[in-house]
């Protein structure tokens, strides 16, 4: 198996004045709400090697992992404790942003000690499509098979996309998935699939597959059952889309409420109350770096897809989703409950 190794960026932050005043020599700590090696971490590290060239003073970036509580630990830190001068920004799992809507990480979203619409939204590097996969020797090879035969899918926690999208498939597409959770992240789930402990997994980010498991695709080791997202992925046009299979407008609206967060699949943001200048500097730099030739070349080598959503758009998306009427949000939460 070919592994992509992303070198750890070891750049120490200086002690000069804030980024908003005199950025020269001041480092930017880019926190990642997952352990190292996964998709969020890879995106952060590749971006970090290029981003500083487009910020005033060309500050070095240091990538720091802060996993915990499905990403809540980092989101709470950035909102309540991080420096407001632009020296600390973050990326977390997209579901964390909408915890007060989805309630997947804590009862009634109570452990989300932040108002996500108040973060300083910089942008997202990717609009994702998720897929449900089974191993090549599974008796379930198509969506029709999944509707007629039992199969076992793995997940990390009951709040993970692996779990939630398998539940959605059962309730809205008629699949017969049995879900086993408790795996320590996507790497452990992938190994369980390869060992034959489980048949597959839902909620697999297409880009993470191309980045971390390219041999699964190249060697046809997996069956791709269905895709879930606001748009079909152009690389898999023949794989059915859950949205296209919705039986009525109400079902489609519920799916769209679940899938909308996938347009913010690699979000980058700072704490609230950053100065307007510092936030705009980050937004301008983000727009530039995702078009940078050197960055795009490294992203391509790593298997990363870049389909950005910029800061102003991200801010509007977050605000719109968090204004979902409670009655509709409750229906959506009930849909995701086994």
Secondary structure, DSSP 8 states (H G I E B T S, - for coil): ---------------SS-HHHH-TT--EEEEESS-TTSHHHHHHHHHHHHHGGGSTT---EEEEE---GGGHHHHHHHHHTS-TTSSEEEE--HHHHTHHHH--SSGGGTT--S-GGGSEEEEES----EEEEEETTSS--SHHHHHHS-EEEEES-TTSHHHHHHHHIIIII---EEEEE--SSHHHHHHHHHHTSSSEEEEEEHHHHHHH-HHHHHTT-EEEEEEESSS--GGGTTS-BHHHH-SSHHHHHHHHHHHGGGGGTTEEEE-TT--HHHHHHHHHHHHHHTT-HHHHHHHHHHT-----EEHHHHHHHHHHHHT--HHHHHHHHHHT--
